[in-house]
């Protein structure tokens, strides 16, 4: 009769399931914010390849016409940028927060 295999006390036959925490979900960006950036942007940065990063400055957001267009999205608008393709005339990507800093 074979002897049973001795395992250390820390070894388990079944692995523990990893506990992943979900990142805090943010609400989708309102379309009014994207529209306002396209219409009223005052900061343009050429990122190469025929692409431009469009943003709104804090001073521009505080203007009456722009803040009326933004509505409740005014608080988030300062941290949003739109990567625009000049050749195709279309939005490549909408960047918000940390991804915006990486693109610039």
Buried (B, 14 or more C-beta within 10 A) or exposed (E): EEEEEEEEEEEEEEEEEEEEEEEEEEEEBBEBBBEBBEEBBBEEEEBEEEBBBBBBEEEBBEBEEBBEBBEEBBEBBBBBBBBBBEEEEEBBEBBBEEEBEEBE
